[in-house]
Amino acid sequence: MCSPEFVVGGTYHDTRGSYQVTSFDGMTISYKYTDGEYADGTERRGDAEIKWRIECNFRHRSSPSYGSLRSSSSKRP
């Protein structure tokens, strides 16, 4: 399982774009988007566990082995 490991000042990703963490208390995260449509300077708050799961999915999908596993698993004999 992927447990929340946010670092204040760190940059992370979700489907809306990249965001920078402004505070993290273990359960709640505050952040501002740094690119994309939502990069308007507004500080947002969210559930840290859910945001971390999204981050883990992005990391998994961007890893080189993910693409090769998908390619090889989609081949039929």
N, C-alpha and C positions, 0 to 999 in steps of 0.2 A: 504494500500500500504506500501511497505517496502522501506523506503528512506535510502540512504547511511549513515551509522554510523560507518565508519572505524576509528580505533584508530592506530596511528603510533606506531609500535612495536607489534601490535596485530597479531594473527595468524588466518587465514581464509582458506577456502577450495574451490576448483573448481574441474573439472573433471581431471585436470592434477596433482593434489596433494595439499598439504598444502603450503601456502605462508605467508610470513611476510611483513606487510606494512612498507615501508620506508618513504613514504610521501603521503599526501592526501590534496588536495586543494578544495575539494567539488565537482569538476567535473572530475578530473583526479587522478588516483592512481598509485603510483610507488610501486613495490613489487619484492621480490625474493622468489623463491620456496625453501622450506626447506626439501622437500622429493620428491621421485619419479624421473623420467627420466629428468625432467627439473631443478633439483636442482644443477645447475652448477655455481651458484654465479652471474649470469647475472641479472642485474636490468631491469625489464620490466615495461612498462607503459600501462594503459588501461583506458577505460571509467568506472568511478566509479559506475554509475547507473547500468550498465550491470553486473559488478563484484558483486555488492551488491545483485542483483536479483538472481544470481547463489548461493551466500552464503545463502540467505533466503530459496531457494529451498533445499539446503543441510540440513539446520536446520530443515525444515519442515519434510523432509524424515527421519531424524534421531530421531525425537520425538516419544516417545512410542505410542502416540495416533494415529499417521499416520498409523502404521502397523495394529492396531486394527480396524481402520476405513476401511482400504482396505480389511481386512479379512471379516468383517461383510457386507460390501457393495457388495462383490463378491458372497455371498451366495444367491442362488435362492430358492424361496419358493417351 
